Each structure stands twice: as structure tokens, then as C-alpha cells.
Amino acid sequence: MTGYSRDDLMGKNDYDFVPKEQADFFMEKDREVLCGKGVVDIPEEPLQTRNKGVRTLHTKKVPILNAKGEPEYLLGISEDITKRKQMEEALEEERRRLQQALDEVRTLRGILPICAYCKKIRDDEGYWNQVEKYVSDHTEAKFSHGICPTCFEREMKGIEA
């Protein structure tokens, strides 16, 4: 997992392989186990490997007791959770992206009472509003106005240039 051979590791400690801050953290967790705090669970810890870059580990440190029931040694068990962590981060990013899209989408649902003549829409309080106002109030839509060719012909008939 680390990219180091057994011979590379023999007689060495954490300070020979990782930055001081990380080695200090590892040593503190070892002290906790050896001072009688029981099993120490480290859900995520980064580890710089020799040839695989930084990996994320889930580590448990367990005391090995002597005949008196006191911690004498410790057993460290680590699982490489790098791929799982990367998938969790990708899933969280996708969840954020989808939530942002959902936050931006407001939809109109149901039946809208609309006047057959002027096309105003009646709101929940019974007031009649222009379509543009009603839609703007209930969605993120904005309006700009123009005149279609059919209406232009009809409205401009009879107006002399």
C-alpha cells in the first residue's frame, strides 16, 4: 500500500517517511492507545506513498495487552479508501450542482385561471395580473416585448407614413 518494502521500513519510524506534522499526529494516536484509551479509530488520514501519490486511509489502532492487562504493543490496521473518498467527493459535487440547478428552477403547476379576452391571470388572492407579472412572480423568467409580424400588419393598417 505504501510502496515501501519491508526492508525499507525496518528500523525506521513515521518521521522517516512523512512530514513532521503528520508523523506527530500518528505518534499522538499511538500514545493514546498505549496509555490505555483503548481502540483509536481514524476515519480518514492522508498518507504520502512512495509511488502512488497521496492515499486516504481508514486506520484503527488496537492495543495488544500484556499478562497484567496493560497495553504493551499496538496493532495498526489501515484500509485504503482513496477511491471511495474520491467517489464520495464526486457525488457530493454532483449533489451540489443538482441542488443549485433545482434552486434556480421554479415551476408553475396546476390550472391557471386566465381571462379569455385580456389574457390576465387570477392569482391565489383573486387579483387579476398581466401574464408577464404573474409568470415573473412565480418563476425566474424575465420578459422583453416586441411585435410579431401578424400584429404589426394589423396594428399598423391605416397609419400613413
HELIX and SHEET records of a PDB file:
HELIX    1   1 ARG A    6  LEU A    9  1                                   4    
HELIX    2   2 ASP A   14  ASP A   16  5                                   3    
HELIX    3   3 LYS A   20  GLU A   32  1                                  13    
HELIX    4   4 VAL A   33  LYS A   37  3                                   5    
HELIX    5   5 THR A   82  GLU A  104  1                                  23    
HELIX    6   6 VAL A  131  HIS A  138  1                                   8    
HELIX    7   7 PRO A  149  MET A  156  1                                   8    
SHEET    1   A 3 VAL A  40  GLN A  48  0                                        
SHEET    2   A 3 VAL A  54  LEU A  65 -1                                        
SHEET    3   A 3 PRO A  71  ASP A  80 -1                                        
SHEET    1   B 2 ILE A 121  ARG A 122  0                                        
SHEET    2   B 2 TRP A 128  ASN A 129 -1                                        
END                                                                             
